[in-house]
Amino acid sequence: MLGGAGHDMKPEVKFSLGVVTDEIAEDPAVALPAAREMGFSHVELNRVGGRGVHELSDAEVAALGRMIAGEGLRVVAVDPPSFKGIELDDVPAAEVTRHPAVVEHLEQVRRSCQAARELGAGIVRVFSFRRGYLTGAGNPSPREARGGAIPDALLPRIVAGLRAATAIAAEYGITLGLENVRSCWGNSGHNAARILAAVDHPRLRAIWDPGNDFVSGGVPYPDGYRAVLPYLIHVHVKDAQVVDDAAGLTSWAPIGSGSVDYAGQLAALRRDGYAGVVSVETHWRKPGDAGLESTRETLAGLRGFL
């Protein structure tokens, strides 16, 4: 928790600040002390030493946990790339859970849930399958209103894969966080909410990323946020701006220098009593910086709104 209401009678800030560690450095011996020094209370684990957490051995996960605890930090989420690169366009709904790539990614989910439980994290991040018509990460691509449509024929296939993942998460007492991201079907708050409603499982909730909503063509606050609010479990923050509107080319920016309404978004989190973690996922890089100073500047922008 960041502080009380103060003399201006604003609602109390109940959420904590976290950081995705490889946005600082992939080496935890560098990232963890820096996270503590910057004042973060929580860390989120994506890539560690060039590998995903799901690729670490049990001994390596235990050692990582000791390093994190030694810095006085807590783990909020483990972030495998599960389902991000898988296209379902030619996979019948009844065959999704037998598709070799899906089977492999379900094992990623299982291993990530095991690691998350060991590390004391309650969330494992997943994605909503790739929009196959995009090139690369989708930048540039047309920024359609609310992220564009999800074809009705694809929704049951997405649901089948995610429901299989929720069954695994339930075994470990973990909640899956569906992150909205430009390259996947749940790219905006509206599309993520449509998928979450269709899956309709208490072990699948939303990791809300306003920056990803913006680059996908959405209006993060208030529109996208209102759509995901009933499912909200975790928040990522980074900023972005449009470079070429006709092509849909965007670029990342330090918080406060882009086009996302973080003043409105953070005020809404406070007003709505959000008590989870807000994780800095920097993405933007200062020239010549590997991540540390870029994260420090992004955090300064975030704190300016707090």
N, C-alpha and C positions, 0 to 999 in steps of 0.2 A: 504494500500500500504506500502511496506516495505522499499523503498528507491529509490534513483536515480541511474543513470548509472555509475557515478564515473569516475575517471581519466582513467580507463582501457577501457572505451567505451563499456562495456557490455550492453545488452539491459536492460531497466528499469524493476525492479521487480514490477509487478502491482497487484499481488495477496496478500491476507491477510491470517493471520494464525488463525485457529480455533481449537477447541478441542471437542471431544465427552465427555460430562461431566461425565458420569458414569464410564469412564476409570480413572477418578480421584477419584470419590466417588459418590454413588447414592444419597446421601444427598446434595441437592443444597446449603445448608448453609455452607457446606464444599467445594464443588466443585467450586462454583462460585467465592468466594474470591481467591481461589488458581489459578483459570484460569486467573483472572485479575493480580494477583501477578506475574505469569509466563509470562505475556505480550501478551496473546491472546486477539484479538479484537472481536472474534466471538465464539459462542458456538453452539453445535449441541446436540439435546436432544433425548436420547434413553430411558434409564430407569431413572426414577425420584422417589426416595423414594420407590423403589420396584415395581413400576408400569410404564407401558408405558404412554406417554403423552396422547394417545387416551383414556386412562382409567381415566383420571383426570376429575373432574367436571369443569364447566365453572368458578366457583369461584376459584378453585385451579389453573387453567390455568392463570387467571388474576393475582393471587397472585404471581405465578412463574414469570410472565412477569415483575411485579414490582421489584422482587428480582434481576432479570437479569439487568434491566435498572439501578437499584441502584448501581450495580457494574460497570456501564459504558460499558456493553457488548451488543452485538447484536446476535440475533438468526439467524443462516443461514439455518438450516434444522430441521425437526421433523422426527424421525426414528421409525415408527411402524415396526413390523416384517411381514408385509403383504405379503402373498403368499409364504413365505419362507418354510413352512412346508407342503405345499399342493402338493400331487402327482396327476398328471393328466393322468397317464398311461391308466387307465380304464374308463376315462370320454370322451365321444364323444364331438367333438368341439361344436356342437350345444347345448350341455347340460352344458357347462362349467359355464356360468353365473347363472345357476340355481342350481349348486352343493352347498349343504348347507355350506361347509367350505369356498367356494369362496364367497358366499353371506355374510358370517360373516366377511371375510377379506375386502370385499368392504365397509362394514360399518366402519371397522378400518380406511380405507383410507378416508372416509367421515369425520369421527371425527378428524382425524389427519389434514385434510385440514382446518377444522374449527379452530382447535387450532393453526395451523401455521399462518393463517390469523390474529388471535388475537395477536400472538406473533411477527408479522412482518417478519416471515420467508417466503421465496419464494419457498422452496423445501420440498417435502415429499418423503422420501425414500421408495422404494418397491423392491421386488425381483422377480425372474423369474421362480418360482415353483421348487419343489424339484426333484432332481434326485433320483428316488425311489430305485434304486439298491444300494445306499450307506448306510453305517451303521453310525448312529450318524451324526456328522458334516463332515464326510468323511475323517477324519485323523486317521489312514492311509487309502489311496486308491491310485490306480495307477495314476501317474501324466502323462496323455497323452498329446501329442503335441497339443498346442493351446486349451487345456482343453478337447479334445475329441469331438466327433460329437454330434449334436442335431438330433435325428431321424426326418426325414421329416414328419412323421405322427403326431409328437408331436408339431411341430411349430404352426399349426393353433390353437391348444388348448391354448398354451401360449399366442398367439396374442389375442384370444378372451377375456381372463381374463384381460390382460393389457389394451386393448381398452376400456373395461367397466370402468376400473379405471381412464383412461384419461378423460372420460366423466364427472366423478365426479370432478376431479381436475379442469376441465375447468369452472365448476360452481363457483368455489371459486377463480379463477385467480391464481392457484397454478400450479407449474410444478413438475411432478413426476420424481424422480431420480432413475434410475434402477442401483442398485449396483451389480457388478459382485462378486460372492461369490462361494466358492468351492462346496457347497452342492446343488447348483441350476443349471439349464440348462445354464444360462448366467454366467458361472463361469470365463471365460477368457475375455479379451478384444475382441477377435475375435467372440466368441459366443454371447457376449452382443451386439456387433455391428450387428450381423445377426438378432437378435431379434428386435433391435431398427429399423432396416431397414424394417423388415416385419410389425411391428406395424405402422410405418410411420405416427406419430402424433406429432405435435409441443409441446404437453404437456408431452411428455415422452422423457427424455434425460438421459445422462450417469453420474452416480457417479463412477468415475474411481478409482479403488483400485489396485495399482500395486502389493502389497503384496498378495492379494487374487488371482491375476492372476498367480503369481509365484507358490504358493502352489498348484494351479490347473494344473500346467504343462506348463504354458505359458512362454514366454519371455516378461516380462512387457514392457521394453524399449529396442529397439524401437517398436517391433512388436505390442503388445497389445495396446499401446498408440496410434499408428498411426491408428488402427482400430476404436477406440472410439472417436478420436479427432473431427470428424464432429458433434458429439452429446454431447460434453463435457459441463457439467454445474457445476460440483463439483468434488473435489478430496479428497480421504482418503489416509493417509500415515501410514504405519507400515512396519516393516521389517521381514524377515523370512529366514530360512535355511533348507536344507534337512538333516534329521537325518539318514534315512535308505532309500536309493534310490530304492532298490528292492521292498520294501513294500509301498513306497510312503509316509513314515512318515516324517512330517515336524515339526518345532517348530518356534515360534515367537521370535523375537530378537529386541533389540533397534536399531533404525535407524542408519545405518553405520556399524553395526556388522553382518548384514545378507548378502543375496545374491542379493538383488534388486539393480539395478544400479540407485541409487538416484542422483548421480552426473549428469548422462545423463538425467534422467527424469526431474529434477528441472531446468536444463539448457534449456530443450525443452519447458517447461511451460513458462519460461521467454522469450525465442526466439519467441514463438508463441503468445505472448501477452495475456496469460491467466490472466484474471482480477477478477476471483472469489475467493473462499476461499479454502485453503488447510487445512483440518482438521486432527489433530493427533488422530488416533484411536489405542492407544498404544498396547493392547492385551498382549504383553510381560509383565511378572511380575518378579521383583527382589524377591529373597527368603524373605519371611516374610513381603512383602509390599502389601497393598491392592490396590495400584494404583497411589498414589500421587508421590512417588519418582520414580516409573517406568516411569510415564509420563514426569516428569522433565528430566530424563536421555534421554528418547526418543526425547524430544524437543531439548535437547542440541546436539544430533546427527544430527537432521534436520538442526539446525542453523549452524552447521559446514559446510553444503553444501551451505548455503545461504550467 
